[in-house]
């Protein structure tokens, strides 16, 4: 087994020490358990997401109030016109 030193904020240390005591375990056991949980989690559970995956639930959430912009000629007015030619 390897021995190492890890610096953590004081409040995190106190919380971890208290949690270990409540569980009747040593702090090092709690740290080992936490490391194993993070490192053994499937990659998907670790927060590696694609942009498409992150946006999946956001699709279609913006409603313009018009079911199809192409169905309203007002939205197509001047579509495709070159402004430099038609001034």
C-alpha positions as CSV (number, residue, x, y, z in Angstrom):
1,X,0.0,0.0,0.0
2,X,1.3,3.5,-0.9
3,X,1.3,6.4,1.5
4,X,0.7,10.0,0.3
5,X,-0.2,13.4,1.5
6,X,-3.2,15.2,0.2
7,X,-4.1,18.8,0.9
8,X,-7.8,19.5,1.4
9,X,-9.6,22.6,2.7
10,X,-10.1,22.6,6.4
11,X,-13.9,22.4,6.3
12,X,-13.7,19.4,3.9
13,X,-11.3,17.7,6.2
14,X,-13.5,18.3,9.3
15,X,-16.6,17.0,7.5
16,X,-14.8,13.9,6.2
17,X,-13.3,13.2,9.6
18,X,-16.7,13.5,11.2
19,X,-18.4,11.3,8.6
20,X,-15.7,8.6,9.1
21,X,-16.3,8.8,12.9
22,X,-20.1,8.4,12.4
23,X,-19.5,5.4,10.3
24,X,-17.0,4.0,12.8
25,X,-14.2,4.0,10.2
26,X,-10.9,5.7,9.7
27,X,-10.5,8.8,7.5
28,X,-8.2,6.9,5.2
29,X,-11.0,4.3,4.6
30,X,-13.4,7.0,3.7
31,X,-10.9,8.6,1.3
32,X,-10.2,5.2,-0.3
33,X,-13.9,4.5,-0.7
34,X,-14.4,7.9,-2.3
35,X,-11.6,7.4,-4.8
36,X,-12.8,4.0,-5.7
37,X,-16.3,5.3,-6.3
38,X,-15.0,8.0,-8.7
39,X,-12.5,5.9,-10.5
40,X,-14.6,2.8,-10.9
41,X,-17.7,4.6,-12.1
42,X,-18.5,4.0,-15.8
43,X,-17.3,6.8,-18.0
44,X,-20.8,8.0,-18.7
45,X,-21.4,8.5,-15.0
46,X,-18.2,10.4,-14.6
47,X,-19.6,13.4,-16.5
48,X,-18.1,12.8,-19.9
49,X,-20.9,14.0,-22.1
50,X,-21.1,15.0,-25.7
51,X,-22.6,18.4,-26.7
52,X,-25.5,16.5,-28.4
53,X,-26.1,14.5,-25.2
54,X,-26.2,17.7,-23.1
55,X,-28.5,19.4,-25.5
56,X,-30.9,16.4,-26.0
57,X,-33.4,17.6,-23.4
58,X,-33.1,21.3,-24.6
59,X,-34.2,20.6,-28.1
60,X,-37.5,22.1,-29.1
61,X,-37.9,24.1,-25.9
62,X,-37.9,27.5,-27.7
63,X,-41.4,28.3,-29.1
64,X,-41.6,31.1,-31.6
65,X,-45.4,30.9,-31.5
66,X,-45.4,30.1,-35.3
67,X,-45.8,26.4,-36.0
68,X,-43.7,26.6,-39.2
69,X,-42.0,29.8,-40.3
70,X,-42.2,28.8,-43.9
71,X,-46.0,28.7,-43.7
72,X,-46.2,32.5,-43.1
73,X,-45.2,34.5,-46.2
74,X,-44.4,37.5,-43.9
75,X,-41.4,35.6,-42.5
76,X,-40.1,34.9,-46.0
77,X,-40.3,38.4,-47.3
78,X,-37.0,39.4,-48.9
79,X,-35.6,35.9,-48.2
80,X,-32.6,35.3,-50.4
81,X,-32.4,38.9,-51.7
82,X,-29.0,40.5,-51.9
83,X,-29.4,43.8,-50.0
84,X,-26.6,45.4,-52.0
85,X,-28.6,45.0,-55.2
86,X,-32.0,46.1,-54.0
87,X,-31.4,49.4,-52.3
